[in-house]
Amino acid sequence: MNISILTVLILLLCLLGSSVWIAMSLLATAGISLSLLTEMPVAKIWAQSMWNSLNSWSLAALPMFIFLGEMILRTRMSGLLFDGLRPFVQMIPGRLLHINIIGSAIFAAVSGSSPATAATIGKITLDQLKKDGYDKQLSHGSLAGAGTLGLLIPPSIVLIIYGVLAEESIGQLFIAGIVPGLMVAGLYMSYVIARVMISPELAPVKREGFDLKTKLMAFVKLLPVSVLILFILGSIYSGMATPSEAAAIGALLSVIAAGILGDLKWSNLVGAMKGTIKTSAMICFIIAGASFLAVVMAYLKIPAQVAGFIGSLELSPYVLIAILTLFYVFLGCFLDGISMIVMTLPITLPLVVQAGFNPVWFGIFLTMVIEIGQITPPVGFNLFVIQGLTGDKLENIAMAAIPFMFLTLLAVALITVFPVIVTILPSKMIV
Amino acid sequence: MTTESSGKTSPVLRFLLKCIDRLSDLGAVMSALIFFFMTLLIIAEVALRTFWGKSTEISGEYSGYALAAMIYLGLGFSFREGAHIRITFVRERLRATAFFILEIFCHVFVLVISSLSCIFVWDLVITSKARNLTAYTPAETPLYIPQAIILAGMAILTLQIISRLAALIMARPSNAKAADTSSGSL
């Protein structure tokens, strides 16, 4: 291993390990490496990176989608979602357990974050599932797993960041996430169905009856969220709006929806705005640090060296993807998804493109392996969320999530062998 | 959480810390306003294009500046609120004194990095102004204006770090861990 790679690695590990804030660790690693190893004008490159990385029209979508999610959290929309789905899951073995999954998939289509999805859906389902006597393992596990759909089903914060860093179309990435997202949801539902068919005691026997009027009302309750989803995805897919524009209108619609549902209060707006600033500042500052580090790594020729080394091993593309999967799942045990992407992308993206993979495909692959990181201990945000909601032990929740982790791995294998799952929709996009 | 500290501290220091808190709040309010206008500008662009076939010409350029401005101005506030994430694996396992020392190290370290960023961005602003650098857009916006907002944001962050460091030192090792509010942890 050469001296530049070693310097960057050691600095990064020491700083992150001593619990220096991630964004600052990245800035510092980049600045120190650059001044130690090169004669470059550090101050100039440092300041330019801080400015260029965030002076970005595509990245503007990020706070607006975060605001949209924050606003929806503060409305009764999630409660309506539960009531609206309830009559329709009665036919499926495992009934209300599927609301965890379908609810998360639907909520994911208006929110870009995985912990927010798990928290919102968990708040409305977990108590009810417990009261009705559903198996705790299965209800916690399915929620932990399905919450990760927030990352894959557009709009997705992870895909915005990937698009900005990899210079890929965010619109294409969003649309590419739909089929794999539905596939993962389908796998989760099939697993729940199979478990309940094998051991019927996991779910209560009594089926709730609903009359026609209730069923019709259920459609009405699903209306607000459906309109939002149709608008956001429809406008991007048809080429009417860029993701940033869809985000702006989505943010406006979320305020209007809150008004219609009677949840538009000053306190809600202030709360949503505070949440938006905190989350966006946290994420974007990490992006600024990572962009500087990416520039520095390029000056130090680190990506080229790693690519050269991996190239010399003459791995088959599948082996490369298998190694990358293991690498990211391992990292995911300790790091959050966004930090993982921003730190590794300058090195891994050229590798996979060189091996013949499509960059949009790689974005979806990365999102899926990051989803796994969300539900693996010791650091797994969705586990923390469910722990916060239920007070159950982290180990128990992590155990409950294991089958869902393997199902996501299965999905990763499926998109690797059949990349068409990812590329089919973007290839048919109008723009 | 605000940097209120025990009654023993001097009134001048307490006043200064309070001022820094208010400054961070001001940054957050500016950030929110910029967010509002950015959203409005983009909605106006879509409306103009869809209904009148026109464009604002500046929506792309200015929403980029707006994003950078809203993020940097929000940094001080989000730092105080513990929103920035860090890996707390080692930190959680330390006893009071070691925890205190590590916290002091982390704060001093990020203070240095943040101060350096201020100096470097200051240079950037001065250079852009001296060379009359403008954006390659029809609006030809002088770049030093949006860049100066970044500087303001980084300055607020630096002050907020000083304020947290002061509060930490006043809290002493015995209270530092109890008073810890880094909720944005991994």
Interface residues (C-beta under 8 A of the other chain):
Chain A: L15 L16 G17 S18 S19 V20 W21 I22 A23 M24 L27 A28 G31 A43 K44 W46 A47 Q48 M50 W51 L54 N55 S56 W57 L59 A60 L62 P63 M64 F67 M240 A241 S244 E245 A247 A248 I249 A251 L252 M273 K274 T276 I277 K278 T279 S280 A281 M282 C284 F285 I286 A288 F334 L335 D336 S339 P378 V379
Chain B: A28 S31 A32 F35 M38 T39 I42 I43 E45 V46 T50 G60 E61 S63 G64 Y65 A66 L67 A68 M70 I71 Y72 G74 L75 F77 S78 E81 A83 H84 I85 R86 I87 T88 F89 V90 R91 L102 F105 C106 F109 V110 I113 S114 L116 S117 I119 F120 V121 D123 L124 P146 Q147 I150 M154 G184 L186
